[in-house]
Amino acid sequence: MWTGHWWHAVQDRLPEGASVVPVIITTDKTQLTRFSSSKSIYPIYLTSGNIPRAIHQNPGQHACILIGYLSVDKILKNEL
């Protein structure tokens, strides 16, 4: 899957005009200090692997779509 040969083999199996579109799902930790110092969230973003890295990693290009949040609470040792 990591070689050009694999992608070309898959592309050759597709009907005329079709294309492989890799999907990338990413996340990045965000602290919620305004609400509580012990809570953080992980926004989940979706982007296409056909978009160059310089574009999809640049927030100003709007190449990623926010699809949701994962809420994470800090666990204190005395709570274990």
N, CA, C and O atoms as a DFTB+ gen file, in Angstrom:
320 C
 N C O
     1  1       0.818      -1.202       0.000
     2  2       0.000       0.000       0.000
     3  2       0.860       1.264       0.000
     4  3       0.380       2.337      -0.365
     5  1       2.106       1.147       0.399
     6  2       2.957       2.327       0.514
     7  2       3.792       2.566      -0.733
     8  3       4.639       3.460      -0.746
     9  1       3.568       1.783      -1.780
    10  2       4.367       1.955      -2.987
    11  2       3.503       2.418      -4.149
    12  3       2.289       2.216      -4.161
    13  1       4.137       3.029      -5.104
    14  2       3.432       3.452      -6.307
    15  2       2.905       2.271      -7.106
    16  3       1.870       2.372      -7.765
    17  1       3.630       1.134      -7.049
    18  2       3.186      -0.067      -7.770
    19  2       1.826      -0.538      -7.260
    20  3       0.957      -0.903      -8.052
    21  1       1.643      -0.529      -5.939
    22  2       0.362      -0.957      -5.366
    23  2      -0.770      -0.054      -5.829
    24  3      -1.823      -0.540      -6.242
    25  1      -0.559       1.266      -5.762
    26  2      -1.598       2.217      -6.171
    27  2      -1.935       2.068      -7.651
    28  3      -3.105       2.135      -8.026
    29  1      -0.929       1.868      -8.492
    30  2      -1.185       1.679      -9.924
    31  2      -1.957       0.390     -10.179
    32  3      -2.834       0.361     -11.041
    33  1      -1.643      -0.683      -9.437
    34  2      -2.361      -1.950      -9.603
    35  2      -3.832      -1.790      -9.225
    36  3      -4.710      -2.314      -9.911
    37  1      -4.099      -1.078      -8.151
    38  2      -5.484      -0.842      -7.731
    39  2      -6.200       0.042      -8.755
    40  3      -7.342      -0.229      -9.125
    41  1      -5.532       1.082      -9.203
    42  2      -6.132       2.006     -10.165
    43  2      -6.479       1.280     -11.469
    44  3      -7.491       1.584     -12.100
    45  1      -5.644       0.327     -11.868
    46  2      -5.900      -0.422     -13.105
    47  2      -7.148      -1.292     -13.005
    48  3      -7.753      -1.610     -14.028
    49  1      -7.541      -1.679     -11.809
    50  2      -8.726      -2.522     -11.608
    51  2     -10.031      -1.727     -11.612
    52  3     -11.109      -2.308     -11.739
    53  1      -9.944      -0.411     -11.476
    54  2     -11.136       0.428     -11.398
    55  2     -11.699       0.712     -12.788
    56  3     -10.972       0.656     -13.779
    57  1     -12.999       1.017     -12.859
    58  2     -13.589       1.372     -14.153
    59  2     -12.994       2.676     -14.701
    60  3     -12.407       3.463     -13.958
    61  1     -13.152       2.885     -15.984
    62  2     -12.657       4.099     -16.646
    63  2     -13.215       5.346     -15.969
    64  3     -14.424       5.444     -15.757
    65  1     -12.354       6.298     -15.628
    66  2     -12.773       7.554     -15.004
    67  2     -12.832       7.517     -13.488
    68  3     -12.973       8.565     -12.858
    69  1     -12.726       6.326     -12.880
    70  2     -12.749       6.211     -11.414
    71  2     -11.350       6.443     -10.864
    72  3     -10.360       6.298     -11.580
    73  1     -11.276       6.802      -9.592
    74  2      -9.990       7.063      -8.959
    75  2     -10.028       6.637      -7.499
    76  3     -11.082       6.659      -6.864
    77  1      -8.885       6.255      -6.977
    78  2      -8.741       5.927      -5.561
    79  2      -8.596       7.231      -4.789
    80  3      -7.807       8.100      -5.163
    81  1      -9.361       7.362      -3.709
    82  2      -9.269       8.556      -2.867
    83  2      -8.986       8.118      -1.437
    84  3      -9.897       7.667      -0.743
    85  1      -7.733       8.243      -0.980
    86  2      -7.428       7.890       0.405
    87  2      -8.049       8.903       1.359
    88  3      -8.048      10.105       1.095
    89  1      -8.578       8.404       2.465
    90  2      -9.206       9.256       3.476
    91  2      -8.282       9.314       4.683
    92  3      -7.796       8.282       5.145
    93  1      -8.036      10.521       5.196
    94  2      -7.181      10.723       6.365
    95  2      -8.039      11.294       7.489
    96  3      -8.723      12.302       7.311
    97  1      -7.996      10.639       8.646
    98  2      -8.679      11.130       9.847
    99  2      -7.600      11.504      10.852
   100  3      -6.748      10.682      11.190
   101  1      -7.636      12.743      11.329
   102  2      -6.621      13.232      12.261
   103  2      -7.269      13.814      13.499
   104  3      -8.462      14.118      13.509
   105  1      -6.463      13.967      14.554
   106  2      -6.930      14.573      15.788
   107  2      -5.792      15.362      16.412
   108  3      -4.622      15.102      16.130
   109  1      -6.133      16.323      17.257
   110  2      -5.142      17.149      17.932
   111  2      -5.723      17.592      19.270
   112  3      -6.842      18.102      19.319
   113  1      -4.979      17.403      20.348
   114  2      -5.471      17.732      21.684
   115  2      -5.663      19.250      21.838
   116  3      -4.813      20.043      21.432
   117  1      -6.798      19.630      22.433
   118  2      -7.117      21.026      22.709
   119  2      -7.536      21.146      24.165
   120  3      -8.421      20.418      24.614
   121  1      -6.914      22.053      24.909
   122  2      -7.237      22.253      26.323
   123  2      -8.453      23.167      26.460
   124  3      -8.550      24.174      25.759
   125  1      -9.373      22.827      27.350
   126  2     -10.563      23.643      27.594
   127  2     -10.399      24.422      28.900
   128  3     -11.117      24.166      29.867
   129  1      -9.481      25.349      28.935
   130  2      -9.213      26.096      30.165
   131  2     -10.345      27.047      30.514
   132  3     -10.502      27.411      31.679
   133  1     -11.126      27.450      29.547
   134  2     -12.220      28.374      29.822
   135  2     -13.313      27.703      30.662
   136  3     -13.957      28.351      31.488
   137  1     -13.513      26.420      30.447
   138  2     -14.570      25.703      31.151
   139  2     -14.047      24.975      32.385
   140  3     -14.666      25.034      33.447
   141  1     -12.931      24.299      32.256
   142  2     -12.362      23.541      33.358
   143  2     -10.922      23.205      33.021
   144  3     -10.628      22.787      31.902
   145  1     -10.024      23.382      33.974
   146  2      -8.612      23.108      33.701
   147  2      -8.324      21.613      33.630
   148  3      -7.258      21.218      33.159
   149  1      -9.254      20.771      34.087
   150  2      -9.015      19.329      34.081
   151  2      -9.598      18.638      32.851
   152  3      -9.491      17.417      32.731
   153  1     -10.203      19.375      31.949
   154  2     -10.832      18.756      30.777
   155  2     -10.095      19.161      29.505
   156  3      -9.602      20.281      29.368
   157  1     -10.041      18.218      28.595
   158  2      -9.484      18.507      27.279
   159  2     -10.314      17.738      26.253
   160  3     -10.999      16.770      26.584
   161  1     -10.240      18.182      25.022
   162  2     -10.968      17.514      23.946
   163  2     -10.011      17.263      22.784
   164  3      -8.975      17.913      22.644
   165  1     -10.391      16.321      21.983
   166  2      -9.655      16.018      20.779
   167  2     -10.583      16.230      19.593
   168  3     -11.444      15.387      19.341
   169  1     -10.439      17.336      18.853
   170  2     -11.245      17.504      17.646
   171  2     -10.809      16.484      16.591
   172  3      -9.617      16.219      16.437
   173  1     -11.766      15.919      15.873
   174  2     -11.484      14.919      14.850
   175  2     -11.745      15.553      13.487
   176  3     -12.830      16.073      13.225
   177  1     -10.730      15.502      12.625
   178  2     -10.811      16.118      11.304
   179  2     -10.725      15.059      10.212
   180  3     -10.087      14.021      10.388
   181  1     -11.371      15.330       9.093
   182  2     -11.359      14.455       7.924
   183  2     -10.798      15.236       6.745
   184  3     -11.166      16.391       6.527
   185  1      -9.904      14.603       5.982
   186  2      -9.355      15.221       4.778
   187  2      -9.061      14.129       3.749
   188  3      -9.075      12.942       4.073
   189  1      -8.804      14.527       2.547
   190  2      -8.492      13.591       1.465
   191  2      -6.983      13.462       1.314
   192  3      -6.254      14.450       1.403
   193  1      -6.522      12.239       1.085
   194  2      -5.098      12.003       0.892
   195  2      -4.588      12.501      -0.441
   196  3      -3.377      12.532      -0.661
   197  1      -5.487      12.896      -1.345
   198  2      -5.080      13.427      -2.648
   199  2      -4.712      14.908      -2.584
   200  3      -4.217      15.474      -3.559
   201  1      -4.954      15.524      -1.443
   202  2      -4.608      16.938      -1.259
   203  2      -3.164      17.012      -0.758
   204  3      -2.821      16.306       0.190
   205  1      -2.312      17.836      -1.357
   206  2      -0.932      17.933      -0.902
   207  2      -0.828      18.305       0.583
   208  3      -1.641      19.075       1.094
   209  1       0.171      17.756       1.264
   210  2       0.357      17.975       2.703
   211  2       0.439      19.459       3.055
   212  3      -0.117      19.881       4.068
   213  1       1.118      20.247       2.240
   214  2       1.257      21.678       2.526
   215  2      -0.096      22.378       2.572
   216  3      -0.244      23.395       3.250
   217  1      -1.075      21.846       1.862
   218  2      -2.418      22.445       1.858
   219  2      -3.255      21.903       2.996
   220  3      -3.870      22.679       3.728
   221  1      -3.298      20.563       3.168
   222  2      -4.212      20.026       4.190
   223  2      -3.712      20.241       5.611
   224  3      -4.494      20.068       6.546
   225  1      -2.448      20.609       5.825
   226  2      -1.964      20.917       7.166
   227  2      -2.021      22.413       7.473
   228  3      -1.672      22.833       8.576
   229  1      -2.454      23.207       6.515
   230  2      -2.551      24.650       6.698
   231  2      -4.007      25.009       7.020
   232  3      -4.868      24.875       6.151
   233  1      -4.305      25.465       8.251
   234  2      -5.691      25.768       8.627
   235  2      -6.367      26.802       7.722
   236  3      -7.584      26.752       7.544
   237  1      -5.613      27.722       7.156
   238  2      -6.175      28.752       6.305
   239  2      -6.697      28.220       4.974
   240  3      -7.471      28.902       4.302
   241  1      -6.293      27.029       4.586
   242  2      -6.728      26.444       3.313
   243  2      -8.080      25.746       3.416
   244  3      -8.698      25.449       2.393
   245  1      -8.545      25.481       4.629
   246  2      -9.845      24.835       4.873
   247  2      -9.973      23.501       4.136
   248  3     -11.022      23.204       3.565
   249  1      -8.902      22.696       4.151
   250  2      -8.915      21.401       3.478
   251  2      -9.399      20.282       4.395
   252  3      -9.637      19.165       3.933
   253  1      -9.547      20.567       5.683
   254  2     -10.039      19.575       6.649
   255  2     -11.458      19.931       7.077
   256  3     -11.830      21.102       7.151
   257  1     -12.245      18.882       7.359
   258  2     -13.612      19.070       7.834
   259  2     -13.676      18.552       9.263
   260  3     -13.257      17.426       9.533
   261  1     -14.194      19.356      10.174
   262  2     -14.381      18.933      11.561
   263  2     -15.569      17.972      11.599
   264  3     -16.680      18.342      11.218
   265  1     -15.335      16.723      12.064
   266  2     -16.428      15.746      12.089
   267  2     -16.899      15.426      13.509
   268  3     -17.917      14.755      13.677
   269  1     -16.176      15.895      14.536
   270  2     -16.628      15.643      15.903
   271  2     -15.540      15.908      16.915
   272  3     -14.440      16.344      16.573
   273  1     -15.867      15.636      18.184
   274  2     -14.946      15.824      19.296
   275  2     -14.919      14.575      20.167
   276  3     -15.943      13.914      20.342
   277  1     -13.742      14.248      20.718
   278  2     -13.610      13.237      21.748
   279  2     -13.315      13.965      23.053
   280  3     -12.329      14.696      23.142
   281  1     -14.145      13.777      24.053
   282  2     -13.949      14.425      25.345
   283  2     -13.074      13.536      26.220
   284  3     -13.280      12.324      26.290
   285  1     -12.096      14.149      26.888
   286  2     -11.174      13.402      27.743
   287  2     -11.068      14.132      29.079
   288  3     -10.805      15.334      29.120
   289  1     -11.273      13.400      30.162
   290  2     -11.097      13.945      31.510
   291  2      -9.799      13.411      32.090
   292  3      -9.434      12.263      31.836
   293  1      -9.099      14.229      32.867
   294  2      -7.905      13.761      33.547
   295  2      -8.322      12.866      34.713
   296  3      -9.265      13.172      35.443
   297  1      -7.612      11.772      34.870
   298  2      -7.906      10.847      35.978
   299  2      -6.874      11.095      37.076
   300  3      -5.666      11.054      36.842
   301  1      -7.379      11.349      38.264
   302  2      -6.493      11.557      39.410
   303  2      -6.095      10.202      39.986
   304  3      -6.869       9.247      39.915
   305  1      -4.884      10.111      40.561
   306  2      -4.400       8.834      41.095
   307  2      -5.317       8.299      42.201
   308  3      -5.491       7.086      42.314
   309  1      -5.899       9.172      43.011
   310  2      -6.761       8.682      44.096
   311  2      -8.108       8.197      43.591
   312  3      -8.866       7.610      44.364
   313  1      -8.435       8.419      42.320
   314  2      -9.668       7.922      41.737
   315  2      -9.523       6.519      41.161
   316  3     -10.518       5.879      40.819
   317  1      -8.261       6.032      41.051
   318  2      -8.030       4.703      40.485
   319  2      -8.290       3.658      41.489
   320  3      -8.148       2.471      41.195
